[in-house]
Amino acid sequence: MRLPIAHLLAAAGLSAAAGAGATPPALPNVPVAEVDLARYAGTWYEQAHLPMFFQRKCVADTTAHYSLEPDGTVAVLNRCRRADGSFNEARGVARKVGGRSATLEVRFAPQWLSWVPMVWGDYWVIALDESEYRWAMVGAPDMKYLWILSRTPQLDPDVRARLVEQARAMGYPVERLVDTPHPAPAGELDG
């Protein structure tokens, strides 16, 4: 039986795609063009994150607070609630990479270790509500990190769903996302 050349080429293309593994991302994993760090400063509530070692004891109320420093760096205060009700805090500093405000590196190690490249972690703002700065999504070039952030404890479910789909299209393993609860204080539940 003779198959037309078009069928043979199509079959070869299908087998090559199957052998290549996963489908390539539909969107590039790149940071947004620019972030106004003065507007980005303030408190952000984590909505979800990819699991990582340094957040293993966090169970709720995870926030990040950013403030601009006179030298152009950004002071970072990450905070989360542990299972016993206590809070864990980590202080760090972020700096621009290549002068780009959407491509930062963050260090939580002591200042005297800042010369060691491995103490700096990538922090790419990959999605941002550019008009109001109400939500943001942060990733990294290797896609090991992903955070969905909001200015309020509860993000609009439609916005969250769109951000998850964008991250999926960029190649992030969103099936591994861990939701971050922000329960209302007891007094707010009654009213």
Helices and strands as residue ranges (DSSP letters): H 5-19, H 37-40, E 42-49, G 53-55, E 60-68, E 74-81, E 87-97, E 100-107, G 111-113, G 117-119, E 120-128, E 135-139, E 146-150, H 157-170, G 174-176, E 178-179, H 186-190
